[in-house]
């Protein structure tokens, strides 16, 4: 879970860089957009992981959707992240 959380930061930073490059300043709007994209990435990643977990299993990639066979823990992470 922590790798997904850490990966969401560089995933959302291009929004801040684009906003700053276009406006020439770093404002609160850029950070609001960062927060939206950051928060969106976690449930998005977990839901895709649930969909393709069969394909991830043979590769031995230890993501939550592979470890959680029933999908209950993954579903809770999607809802409460």
PyMOL Python script that loads the backbone (N, CA, C, O; Angstrom):
from pymol import cmd

cmd.read_pdbstr("""\
ATOM      1  N   UNK A   1       0.814  -1.190   0.000  1.00  0.00           N
ATOM      2  CA  UNK A   1       0.000   0.000   0.000  1.00  0.00           C
ATOM      3  C   UNK A   1       0.860   1.258   0.000  1.00  0.00           C
ATOM      4  O   UNK A   1       0.516   2.243  -0.654  1.00  0.00           O
ATOM      5  N   UNK A   2       1.962   1.236   0.718  1.00  0.00           N
ATOM      6  CA  UNK A   2       2.772   2.444   0.817  1.00  0.00           C
ATOM      7  C   UNK A   2       3.447   2.803  -0.506  1.00  0.00           C
ATOM      8  O   UNK A   2       3.684   3.978  -0.787  1.00  0.00           O
ATOM      9  N   UNK A   3       3.755   1.791  -1.313  1.00  0.00           N
ATOM     10  CA  UNK A   3       4.362   2.095  -2.606  1.00  0.00           C
ATOM     11  C   UNK A   3       3.364   2.804  -3.510  1.00  0.00           C
ATOM     12  O   UNK A   3       3.748   3.680  -4.285  1.00  0.00           O
ATOM     13  N   UNK A   4       2.097   2.441  -3.425  1.00  0.00           N
ATOM     14  CA  UNK A   4       1.065   3.116  -4.204  1.00  0.00           C
ATOM     15  C   UNK A   4       0.892   4.551  -3.724  1.00  0.00           C
ATOM     16  O   UNK A   4       0.743   5.471  -4.529  1.00  0.00           O
ATOM     17  N   UNK A   5       0.914   4.731  -2.432  1.00  0.00           N
ATOM     18  CA  UNK A   5       0.793   6.068  -1.853  1.00  0.00           C
ATOM     19  C   UNK A   5       1.977   6.939  -2.258  1.00  0.00           C
ATOM     20  O   UNK A   5       1.801   8.100  -2.627  1.00  0.00           O
ATOM     21  N   UNK A   6       3.181   6.381  -2.189  1.00  0.00           N
ATOM     22  CA  UNK A   6       4.372   7.136  -2.587  1.00  0.00           C
ATOM     23  C   UNK A   6       4.372   7.422  -4.084  1.00  0.00           C
ATOM     24  O   UNK A   6       4.819   8.488  -4.508  1.00  0.00           O
ATOM     25  N   UNK A   7       3.883   6.494  -4.882  1.00  0.00           N
ATOM     26  CA  UNK A   7       3.834   6.695  -6.328  1.00  0.00           C
ATOM     27  C   UNK A   7       2.785   7.693  -6.761  1.00  0.00           C
ATOM     28  O   UNK A   7       2.860   8.228  -7.867  1.00  0.00           O
ATOM     29  N   UNK A   8       1.805   7.954  -5.909  1.00  0.00           N
ATOM     30  CA  UNK A   8       0.774   8.929  -6.246  1.00  0.00           C
ATOM     31  C   UNK A   8       1.324  10.360  -6.234  1.00  0.00           C
ATOM     32  O   UNK A   8       0.785  11.236  -6.911  1.00  0.00           O
ATOM     33  N   UNK A   9       2.377  10.596  -5.481  1.00  0.00           N
ATOM     34  CA  UNK A   9       2.973  11.943  -5.437  1.00  0.00           C
ATOM     35  C   UNK A   9       3.582  12.324  -6.785  1.00  0.00           C
ATOM     36  O   UNK A   9       3.197  13.355  -7.337  1.00  0.00           O
ATOM     37  N   UNK A  10       4.518  11.543  -7.346  1.00  0.00           N
ATOM     38  CA  UNK A  10       5.042  11.922  -8.656  1.00  0.00           C
ATOM     39  C   UNK A  10       3.995  11.813  -9.758  1.00  0.00           C
ATOM     40  O   UNK A  10       4.144  12.424 -10.817  1.00  0.00           O
ATOM     41  N   UNK A  11       2.938  11.041  -9.519  1.00  0.00           N
ATOM     42  CA  UNK A  11       1.865  10.971 -10.500  1.00  0.00           C
ATOM     43  C   UNK A  11       1.037  12.241 -10.551  1.00  0.00           C
ATOM     44  O   UNK A  11       0.472  12.569 -11.594  1.00  0.00           O
ATOM     45  N   UNK A  12       0.956  12.958  -9.444  1.00  0.00           N
ATOM     46  CA  UNK A  12       0.161  14.175  -9.383  1.00  0.00           C
ATOM     47  C   UNK A  12       0.990  15.447  -9.565  1.00  0.00           C
ATOM     48  O   UNK A  12       0.424  16.518  -9.788  1.00  0.00           O
ATOM     49  N   UNK A  13       2.301  15.354  -9.476  1.00  0.00           N
ATOM     50  CA  UNK A  13       3.148  16.550  -9.608  1.00  0.00           C
ATOM     51  C   UNK A  13       3.116  17.208 -10.993  1.00  0.00           C
ATOM     52  O   UNK A  13       3.252  18.429 -11.066  1.00  0.00           O
ATOM     53  N   UNK A  14       2.944  16.468 -12.089  1.00  0.00           N
ATOM     54  CA  UNK A  14       2.874  17.156 -13.390  1.00  0.00           C
ATOM     55  C   UNK A  14       1.762  18.204 -13.469  1.00  0.00           C
ATOM     56  O   UNK A  14       1.887  19.179 -14.209  1.00  0.00           O
ATOM     57  N   UNK A  15       0.686  18.015 -12.721  1.00  0.00           N
ATOM     58  CA  UNK A  15      -0.384  19.016 -12.675  1.00  0.00           C
ATOM     59  C   UNK A  15       0.149  20.326 -12.102  1.00  0.00           C
ATOM     60  O   UNK A  15      -0.119  21.405 -12.630  1.00  0.00           O
ATOM     61  N   UNK A  16       0.903  20.213 -11.020  1.00  0.00           N
ATOM     62  CA  UNK A  16       1.478  21.394 -10.374  1.00  0.00           C
ATOM     63  C   UNK A  16       2.494  22.063 -11.300  1.00  0.00           C
ATOM     64  O   UNK A  16       2.525  23.288 -11.416  1.00  0.00           O
ATOM     65  N   UNK A  17       3.319  21.256 -11.951  1.00  0.00           N
ATOM     66  CA  UNK A  17       4.328  21.817 -12.858  1.00  0.00           C
ATOM     67  C   UNK A  17       3.672  22.509 -14.053  1.00  0.00           C
ATOM     68  O   UNK A  17       4.104  23.586 -14.463  1.00  0.00           O
ATOM     69  N   UNK A  18       2.626  21.886 -14.611  1.00  0.00           N
ATOM     70  CA  UNK A  18       1.929  22.493 -15.740  1.00  0.00           C
ATOM     71  C   UNK A  18       1.243  23.787 -15.358  1.00  0.00           C
ATOM     72  O   UNK A  18       1.301  24.771 -16.096  1.00  0.00           O
ATOM     73  N   UNK A  19       0.595  23.787 -14.208  1.00  0.00           N
ATOM     74  CA  UNK A  19      -0.079  24.996 -13.731  1.00  0.00           C
ATOM     75  C   UNK A  19       0.934  26.119 -13.510  1.00  0.00           C
ATOM     76  O   UNK A  19       0.718  27.258 -13.924  1.00  0.00           O
ATOM     77  N   UNK A  20       2.035  25.780 -12.855  1.00  0.00           N
ATOM     78  CA  UNK A  20       3.064  26.781 -12.574  1.00  0.00           C
ATOM     79  C   UNK A  20       3.691  27.297 -13.859  1.00  0.00           C
ATOM     80  O   UNK A  20       3.966  28.491 -13.978  1.00  0.00           O
ATOM     81  N   UNK A  21       3.921  26.411 -14.823  1.00  0.00           N
ATOM     82  CA  UNK A  21       4.489  26.841 -16.090  1.00  0.00           C
ATOM     83  C   UNK A  21       3.548  27.738 -16.877  1.00  0.00           C
ATOM     84  O   UNK A  21       3.994  28.689 -17.518  1.00  0.00           O
ATOM     85  N   UNK A  22       2.262  27.451 -16.838  1.00  0.00           N
ATOM     86  CA  UNK A  22       1.289  28.238 -17.589  1.00  0.00           C
ATOM     87  C   UNK A  22       0.988  29.569 -16.915  1.00  0.00           C
ATOM     88  O   UNK A  22       0.822  30.585 -17.589  1.00  0.00           O
ATOM     89  N   UNK A  23       0.919  29.568 -15.605  1.00  0.00           N
ATOM     90  CA  UNK A  23       0.566  30.789 -14.870  1.00  0.00           C
ATOM     91  C   UNK A  23       1.767  31.594 -14.407  1.00  0.00           C
ATOM     92  O   UNK A  23       1.657  32.791 -14.142  1.00  0.00           O
ATOM     93  N   UNK A  24       2.904  30.939 -14.310  1.00  0.00           N
ATOM     94  CA  UNK A  24       4.087  31.642 -13.835  1.00  0.00           C
ATOM     95  C   UNK A  24       4.135  31.807 -12.326  1.00  0.00           C
ATOM     96  O   UNK A  24       4.979  32.539 -11.809  1.00  0.00           O
ATOM     97  N   UNK A  25       3.244  31.141 -11.619  1.00  0.00           N
ATOM     98  CA  UNK A  25       3.235  31.207 -10.162  1.00  0.00           C
ATOM     99  C   UNK A  25       2.657  29.916  -9.596  1.00  0.00           C
ATOM    100  O   UNK A  25       1.890  29.219 -10.260  1.00  0.00           O
ATOM    101  N   UNK A  26       3.030  29.614  -8.378  1.00  0.00           N
ATOM    102  CA  UNK A  26       2.517  28.442  -7.687  1.00  0.00           C
ATOM    103  C   UNK A  26       1.422  28.919  -6.745  1.00  0.00           C
ATOM    104  O   UNK A  26       1.695  29.575  -5.740  1.00  0.00           O
ATOM    105  N   UNK A  27       0.177  28.583  -7.080  1.00  0.00           N
ATOM    106  CA  UNK A  27      -0.950  29.080  -6.290  1.00  0.00           C
ATOM    107  C   UNK A  27      -1.725  27.925  -5.666  1.00  0.00           C
ATOM    108  O   UNK A  27      -1.432  26.754  -5.907  1.00  0.00           O
ATOM    109  N   UNK A  28      -2.710  28.280  -4.869  1.00  0.00           N
ATOM    110  CA  UNK A  28      -3.517  27.289  -4.166  1.00  0.00           C
ATOM    111  C   UNK A  28      -4.288  26.407  -5.147  1.00  0.00           C
ATOM    112  O   UNK A  28      -4.532  25.237  -4.855  1.00  0.00           O
ATOM    113  N   UNK A  29      -4.672  26.939  -6.288  1.00  0.00           N
ATOM    114  CA  UNK A  29      -5.402  26.147  -7.273  1.00  0.00           C
ATOM    115  C   UNK A  29      -4.578  24.963  -7.760  1.00  0.00           C
ATOM    116  O   UNK A  29      -5.121  23.881  -7.987  1.00  0.00           O
ATOM    117  N   UNK A  30      -3.283  25.155  -7.920  1.00  0.00           N
ATOM    118  CA  UNK A  30      -2.406  24.063  -8.334  1.00  0.00           C
ATOM    119  C   UNK A  30      -2.383  22.963  -7.279  1.00  0.00           C
ATOM    120  O   UNK A  30      -2.386  21.779  -7.616  1.00  0.00           O
ATOM    121  N   UNK A  31      -2.360  23.341  -6.022  1.00  0.00           N
ATOM    122  CA  UNK A  31      -2.341  22.345  -4.952  1.00  0.00           C
ATOM    123  C   UNK A  31      -3.689  21.649  -4.809  1.00  0.00           C
ATOM    124  O   UNK A  31      -3.739  20.480  -4.424  1.00  0.00           O
ATOM    125  N   UNK A  32      -4.775  22.341  -5.111  1.00  0.00           N
ATOM    126  CA  UNK A  32      -6.090  21.692  -5.098  1.00  0.00           C
ATOM    127  C   UNK A  32      -6.157  20.640  -6.195  1.00  0.00           C
ATOM    128  O   UNK A  32      -6.634  19.529  -5.963  1.00  0.00           O
ATOM    129  N   UNK A  33      -5.684  20.980  -7.386  1.00  0.00           N
ATOM    130  CA  UNK A  33      -5.636  20.005  -8.475  1.00  0.00           C
ATOM    131  C   UNK A  33      -4.724  18.832  -8.128  1.00  0.00           C
ATOM    132  O   UNK A  33      -5.043  17.680  -8.422  1.00  0.00           O
ATOM    133  N   UNK A  34      -3.591  19.132  -7.502  1.00  0.00           N
ATOM    134  CA  UNK A  34      -2.689  18.067  -7.041  1.00  0.00           C
ATOM    135  C   UNK A  34      -3.424  17.117  -6.102  1.00  0.00           C
ATOM    136  O   UNK A  34      -3.328  15.898  -6.249  1.00  0.00           O
ATOM    137  N   UNK A  35      -4.157  17.671  -5.138  1.00  0.00           N
ATOM    138  CA  UNK A  35      -4.874  16.847  -4.163  1.00  0.00           C
ATOM    139  C   UNK A  35      -5.931  15.981  -4.838  1.00  0.00           C
ATOM    140  O   UNK A  35      -6.093  14.812  -4.485  1.00  0.00           O
ATOM    141  N   UNK A  36      -6.650  16.544  -5.805  1.00  0.00           N
ATOM    142  CA  UNK A  36      -7.673  15.776  -6.516  1.00  0.00           C
ATOM    143  C   UNK A  36      -7.045  14.594  -7.238  1.00  0.00           C
ATOM    144  O   UNK A  36      -7.529  13.469  -7.119  1.00  0.00           O
ATOM    145  N   UNK A  37      -5.979  14.837  -7.981  1.00  0.00           N
ATOM    146  CA  UNK A  37      -5.336  13.761  -8.741  1.00  0.00           C
ATOM    147  C   UNK A  37      -4.677  12.761  -7.794  1.00  0.00           C
ATOM    148  O   UNK A  37      -4.730  11.556  -8.039  1.00  0.00           O
ATOM    149  N   UNK A  38      -4.062  13.239  -6.729  1.00  0.00           N
ATOM    150  CA  UNK A  38      -3.428  12.355  -5.747  1.00  0.00           C
ATOM    151  C   UNK A  38      -4.450  11.409  -5.128  1.00  0.00           C
ATOM    152  O   UNK A  38      -4.222  10.200  -5.071  1.00  0.00           O
ATOM    153  N   UNK A  39      -5.560  11.942  -4.669  1.00  0.00           N
ATOM    154  CA  UNK A  39      -6.584  11.126  -4.025  1.00  0.00           C
ATOM    155  C   UNK A  39      -7.248  10.187  -5.019  1.00  0.00           C
ATOM    156  O   UNK A  39      -7.604   9.064  -4.660  1.00  0.00           O
ATOM    157  N   UNK A  40      -7.420  10.622  -6.253  1.00  0.00           N
ATOM    158  CA  UNK A  40      -8.058   9.800  -7.283  1.00  0.00           C
ATOM    159  C   UNK A  40      -7.210   8.589  -7.662  1.00  0.00           C
ATOM    160  O   UNK A  40      -7.757   7.537  -7.993  1.00  0.00           O
ATOM    161  N   UNK A  41      -5.903   8.718  -7.619  1.00  0.00           N
ATOM    162  CA  UNK A  41      -5.028   7.646  -8.093  1.00  0.00           C
ATOM    163  C   UNK A  41      -5.131   6.365  -7.274  1.00  0.00           C
ATOM    164  O   UNK A  41      -5.015   5.274  -7.832  1.00  0.00           O
ATOM    165  N   UNK A  42      -5.343   6.470  -5.980  1.00  0.00           N
ATOM    166  CA  UNK A  42      -5.352   5.279  -5.129  1.00  0.00           C
ATOM    167  C   UNK A  42      -6.526   4.343  -5.433  1.00  0.00           C
ATOM    168  O   UNK A  42      -6.292   3.166  -5.709  1.00  0.00           O
ATOM    169  N   UNK A  43      -7.775   4.811  -5.395  1.00  0.00           N
ATOM    170  CA  UNK A  43      -8.863   3.890  -5.748  1.00  0.00           C
ATOM    171  C   UNK A  43      -8.805   3.460  -7.206  1.00  0.00           C
ATOM    172  O   UNK A  43      -9.213   2.348  -7.540  1.00  0.00           O
ATOM    173  N   UNK A  44      -8.310   4.319  -8.066  1.00  0.00           N
ATOM    174  CA  UNK A  44      -8.173   3.981  -9.483  1.00  0.00           C
ATOM    175  C   UNK A  44      -7.197   2.816  -9.664  1.00  0.00           C
ATOM    176  O   UNK A  44      -7.491   1.873 -10.398  1.00  0.00           O
ATOM    177  N   UNK A  45      -6.062   2.872  -9.013  1.00  0.00           N
ATOM    178  CA  UNK A  45      -5.068   1.809  -9.107  1.00  0.00           C
ATOM    179  C   UNK A  45      -5.608   0.497  -8.548  1.00  0.00           C
ATOM    180  O   UNK A  45      -5.433  -0.558  -9.156  1.00  0.00           O
ATOM    181  N   UNK A  46      -6.264   0.561  -7.387  1.00  0.00           N
ATOM    182  CA  UNK A  46      -6.778  -0.658  -6.770  1.00  0.00           C
ATOM    183  C   UNK A  46      -7.888  -1.289  -7.600  1.00  0.00           C
ATOM    184  O   UNK A  46      -7.963  -2.514  -7.699  1.00  0.00           O
ATOM    185  N   UNK A  47      -8.748  -0.476  -8.195  1.00  0.00           N
ATOM    186  CA  UNK A  47      -9.820  -1.053  -9.012  1.00  0.00           C
ATOM    187  C   UNK A  47      -9.265  -1.688 -10.279  1.00  0.00           C
ATOM    188  O   UNK A  47      -9.757  -2.736 -10.698  1.00  0.00           O
ATOM    189  N   UNK A  48      -8.271  -1.095 -10.892  1.00  0.00           N
ATOM    190  CA  UNK A  48      -7.624  -1.720 -12.050  1.00  0.00           C
ATOM    191  C   UNK A  48      -6.924  -3.000 -11.610  1.00  0.00           C
ATOM    192  O   UNK A  48      -6.961  -4.001 -12.326  1.00  0.00           O
ATOM    193  N   UNK A  49      -6.294  -2.981 -10.454  1.00  0.00           N
ATOM    194  CA  UNK A  49      -5.632  -4.174  -9.931  1.00  0.00           C
ATOM    195  C   UNK A  49      -6.600  -5.318  -9.709  1.00  0.00           C
ATOM    196  O   UNK A  49      -6.259  -6.478  -9.941  1.00  0.00           O
ATOM    197  N   UNK A  50      -7.811  -4.999  -9.260  1.00  0.00           N
ATOM    198  CA  UNK A  50      -8.816  -6.049  -9.087  1.00  0.00           C
ATOM    199  C   UNK A  50      -9.212  -6.647 -10.432  1.00  0.00           C
ATOM    200  O   UNK A  50      -9.459  -7.848 -10.538  1.00  0.00           O
ATOM    201  N   UNK A  51      -9.268  -5.815 -11.437  1.00  0.00           N
ATOM    202  CA  UNK A  51      -9.683  -6.264 -12.762  1.00  0.00           C
ATOM    203  C   UNK A  51      -8.633  -7.149 -13.424  1.00  0.00           C
ATOM    204  O   UNK A  51      -8.979  -8.105 -14.118  1.00  0.00           O
ATOM    205  N   UNK A  52      -7.368  -6.844 -13.219  1.00  0.00           N
ATOM    206  CA  UNK A  52      -6.303  -7.584 -13.905  1.00  0.00           C
ATOM    207  C   UNK A  52      -5.476  -8.445 -12.950  1.00  0.00           C
ATOM    208  O   UNK A  52      -4.341  -8.798 -13.270  1.00  0.00           O
ATOM    209  N   UNK A  53      -6.021  -8.786 -11.792  1.00  0.00           N
ATOM    210  CA  UNK A  53      -5.235  -9.522 -10.798  1.00  0.00           C
ATOM    211  C   UNK A  53      -4.796 -10.892 -11.311  1.00  0.00           C
ATOM    212  O   UNK A  53      -3.739 -11.384 -10.916  1.00  0.00           O
ATOM    213  N   UNK A  54      -5.578 -11.508 -12.174  1.00  0.00           N
ATOM    214  CA  UNK A  54      -5.156 -12.805 -12.722  1.00  0.00           C
ATOM    215  C   UNK A  54      -3.888 -12.656 -13.550  1.00  0.00           C
ATOM    216  O   UNK A  54      -3.041 -13.549 -13.554  1.00  0.00           O
ATOM    217  N   UNK A  55      -3.753 -11.554 -14.240  1.00  0.00           N
ATOM    218  CA  UNK A  55      -2.559 -11.327 -15.048  1.00  0.00           C
ATOM    219  C   UNK A  55      -1.340 -10.960 -14.221  1.00  0.00           C
ATOM    220  O   UNK A  55      -0.208 -11.194 -14.645  1.00  0.00           O
ATOM    221  N   UNK A  56      -1.560 -10.389 -13.045  1.00  0.00           N
ATOM    222  CA  UNK A  56      -0.450  -9.993 -12.171  1.00  0.00           C
ATOM    223  C   UNK A  56       0.068 -11.167 -11.352  1.00  0.00           C
ATOM    224  O   UNK A  56       1.237 -11.185 -10.965  1.00  0.00           O
ATOM    225  N   UNK A  57      -0.782 -12.138 -11.086  1.00  0.00           N
ATOM    226  CA  UNK A  57      -0.419 -13.277 -10.242  1.00  0.00           C
ATOM    227  C   UNK A  57       0.781 -14.068 -10.768  1.00  0.00           C
ATOM    228  O   UNK A  57       1.714 -14.314 -10.003  1.00  0.00           O
ATOM    229  N   UNK A  58       0.796 -14.475 -12.041  1.00  0.00           N
ATOM    230  CA  UNK A  58       1.938 -15.268 -12.515  1.00  0.00           C
ATOM    231  C   UNK A  58       3.268 -14.524 -12.436  1.00  0.00           C
ATOM    232  O   UNK A  58       4.321 -15.145 -12.298  1.00  0.00           O
ATOM    233  N   UNK A  59       3.222 -13.214 -12.522  1.00  0.00           N
ATOM    234  CA  UNK A  59       4.454 -12.435 -12.452  1.00  0.00           C
ATOM    235  C   UNK A  59       4.975 -12.271 -11.043  1.00  0.00           C
ATOM    236  O   UNK A  59       6.102 -11.815 -10.852  1.00  0.00           O
ATOM    237  N   UNK A  60       4.178 -12.633 -10.052  1.00  0.00           N
ATOM    238  CA  UNK A  60       4.603 -12.527  -8.661  1.00  0.00           C
ATOM    239  C   UNK A  60       4.606 -11.103  -8.138  1.00  0.00           C
ATOM    240  O   UNK A  60       5.289 -10.807  -7.158  1.00  0.00           O
ATOM    241  N   UNK A  61       3.847 -10.212  -8.782  1.00  0.00           N
ATOM    242  CA  UNK A  61       3.773  -8.828  -8.342  1.00  0.00           C
ATOM    243  C   UNK A  61       2.859  -8.746  -7.120  1.00  0.00           C
ATOM    244  O   UNK A  61       1.653  -8.960  -7.245  1.00  0.00           O
ATOM    245  N   UNK A  62       3.406  -8.441  -5.948  1.00  0.00           N
ATOM    246  CA  UNK A  62       2.607  -8.513  -4.727  1.00  0.00           C
ATOM    247  C   UNK A  62       1.756  -7.264  -4.488  1.00  0.00           C
ATOM    248  O   UNK A  62       2.014  -6.511  -3.549  1.00  0.00           O
ATOM    249  N   UNK A  63       0.760  -7.042  -5.316  1.00  0.00           N
ATOM    250  CA  UNK A  63      -0.162  -5.933  -5.087  1.00  0.00           C
ATOM    251  C   UNK A  63      -1.327  -6.437  -4.254  1.00  0.00           C
ATOM    252  O   UNK A  63      -1.551  -7.644  -4.163  1.00  0.00           O
ATOM    253  N   UNK A  64      -2.058  -5.536  -3.654  1.00  0.00           N
ATOM    254  CA  UNK A  64      -3.130  -5.895  -2.739  1.00  0.00           C
ATOM    255  C   UNK A  64      -4.177  -6.772  -3.406  1.00  0.00           C
ATOM    256  O   UNK A  64      -4.685  -7.703  -2.781  1.00  0.00           O
ATOM    257  N   UNK A  65      -4.505  -6.498  -4.647  1.00  0.00           N
ATOM    258  CA  UNK A  65      -5.549  -7.281  -5.316  1.00  0.00           C
ATOM    259  C   UNK A  65      -5.123  -8.720  -5.577  1.00  0.00           C
ATOM    260  O   UNK A  65      -5.981  -9.588  -5.736  1.00  0.00           O
ATOM    261  N   UNK A  66      -3.836  -8.994  -5.627  1.00  0.00           N
ATOM    262  CA  UNK A  66      -3.353 -10.364  -5.803  1.00  0.00           C
ATOM    263  C   UNK A  66      -3.360 -11.094  -4.460  1.00  0.00           C
ATOM    264  O   UNK A  66      -3.748 -12.260  -4.385  1.00  0.00           O
ATOM    265  N   UNK A  67      -2.939 -10.418  -3.420  1.00  0.00           N
ATOM    266  CA  UNK A  67      -2.872 -11.013  -2.086  1.00  0.00           C
ATOM    267  C   UNK A  67      -4.269 -11.248  -1.520  1.00  0.00           C
ATOM    268  O   UNK A  67      -4.520 -12.265  -0.874  1.00  0.00           O
ATOM    269  N   UNK A  68      -5.178 -10.303  -1.763  1.00  0.00           N
ATOM    270  CA  UNK A  68      -6.543 -10.375  -1.246  1.00  0.00           C
ATOM    271  C   UNK A  68      -7.427 -11.086  -2.268  1.00  0.00           C
ATOM    272  O   UNK A  68      -8.008 -10.449  -3.146  1.00  0.00           O
ATOM    273  N   UNK A  69      -7.523 -12.383  -2.149  1.00  0.00           N
ATOM    274  CA  UNK A  69      -8.265 -13.194  -3.113  1.00  0.00           C
ATOM    275  C   UNK A  69      -9.760 -12.887  -3.083  1.00  0.00           C
ATOM    276  O   UNK A  69     -10.407 -12.870  -4.130  1.00  0.00           O
ATOM    277  N   UNK A  70     -10.311 -12.647  -1.905  1.00  0.00           N
ATOM    278  CA  UNK A  70     -11.756 -12.402  -1.791  1.00  0.00           C
ATOM    279  C   UNK A  70     -12.141 -11.023  -2.326  1.00  0.00           C
ATOM    280  O   UNK A  70     -13.277 -10.826  -2.757  1.00  0.00           O
ATOM    281  N   UNK A  71     -11.216 -10.074  -2.303  1.00  0.00           N
ATOM    282  CA  UNK A  71     -11.495  -8.719  -2.770  1.00  0.00           C
ATOM    283  C   UNK A  71     -12.078  -7.809  -1.715  1.00  0.00           C
ATOM    284  O   UNK A  71     -12.337  -6.638  -1.993  1.00  0.00           O
ATOM    285  N   UNK A  72     -12.291  -8.311  -0.513  1.00  0.00           N
ATOM    286  CA  UNK A  72     -12.893  -7.490   0.539  1.00  0.00           C
ATOM    287  C   UNK A  72     -11.968  -6.376   1.019  1.00  0.00           C
ATOM    288  O   UNK A  72     -12.395  -5.230   1.161  1.00  0.00           O
ATOM    289  N   UNK A  73     -10.714  -6.706   1.265  1.00  0.00           N
ATOM    290  CA  UNK A  73      -9.765  -5.677   1.713  1.00  0.00           C
ATOM    291  C   UNK A  73      -9.539  -4.637   0.628  1.00  0.00           C
ATOM    292  O   UNK A  73      -9.473  -3.440   0.904  1.00  0.00           O
ATOM    293  N   UNK A  74      -9.422  -5.099  -0.594  1.00  0.00           N
ATOM    294  CA  UNK A  74      -9.201  -4.177  -1.718  1.00  0.00           C
ATOM    295  C   UNK A  74     -10.408  -3.254  -1.875  1.00  0.00           C
ATOM    296  O   UNK A  74     -10.248  -2.055  -2.105  1.00  0.00           O
ATOM    297  N   UNK A  75     -11.593  -3.799  -1.755  1.00  0.00           N
ATOM    298  CA  UNK A  75     -12.806  -2.990  -1.836  1.00  0.00           C
ATOM    299  C   UNK A  75     -12.879  -1.918  -0.752  1.00  0.00           C
ATOM    300  O   UNK A  75     -13.299  -0.788  -1.002  1.00  0.00           O
ATOM    301  N   UNK A  76     -12.461  -2.296   0.459  1.00  0.00           N
ATOM    302  CA  UNK A  76     -12.433  -1.307   1.548  1.00  0.00           C
ATOM    303  C   UNK A  76     -11.413  -0.212   1.243  1.00  0.00           C
ATOM    304  O   UNK A  76     -11.675   0.964   1.497  1.00  0.00           O
ATOM    305  N   UNK A  77     -10.258  -0.583   0.704  1.00  0.00           N
ATOM    306  CA  UNK A  77      -9.247   0.435   0.359  1.00  0.00           C
ATOM    307  C   UNK A  77      -9.773   1.389  -0.705  1.00  0.00           C
ATOM    308  O   UNK A  77      -9.510   2.590  -0.655  1.00  0.00           O
ATOM    309  N   UNK A  78     -10.518   0.852  -1.669  1.00  0.00           N
ATOM    310  CA  UNK A  78     -11.084   1.697  -2.722  1.00  0.00           C
ATOM    311  C   UNK A  78     -12.063   2.696  -2.126  1.00  0.00           C
ATOM    312  O   UNK A  78     -12.049   3.872  -2.491  1.00  0.00           O
ATOM    313  N   UNK A  79     -12.911   2.240  -1.213  1.00  0.00           N
ATOM    314  CA  UNK A  79     -13.925   3.107  -0.637  1.00  0.00           C
ATOM    315  C   UNK A  79     -13.386   4.125   0.354  1.00  0.00           C
ATOM    316  O   UNK A  79     -13.868   5.256   0.413  1.00  0.00           O
ATOM    317  N   UNK A  80     -12.383   3.724   1.135  1.00  0.00           N
ATOM    318  CA  UNK A  80     -11.959   4.575   2.241  1.00  0.00           C
ATOM    319  C   UNK A  80     -10.609   5.255   2.038  1.00  0.00           C
ATOM    320  O   UNK A  80     -10.095   5.855   2.982  1.00  0.00           O
ATOM    321  N   UNK A  81     -10.027   5.189   0.880  1.00  0.00           N
ATOM    322  CA  UNK A  81      -8.756   5.881   0.629  1.00  0.00           C
ATOM    323  C   UNK A  81      -8.996   7.339   0.444  1.00  0.00           C
ATOM    324  O   UNK A  81      -8.052   8.097   0.223  1.00  0.00           O
TER     325      UNK A  81
END
""", "prot")
cmd.dss("prot")
cmd.show_as("cartoon", "prot")
cmd.util.cbc("prot")
cmd.orient("prot")
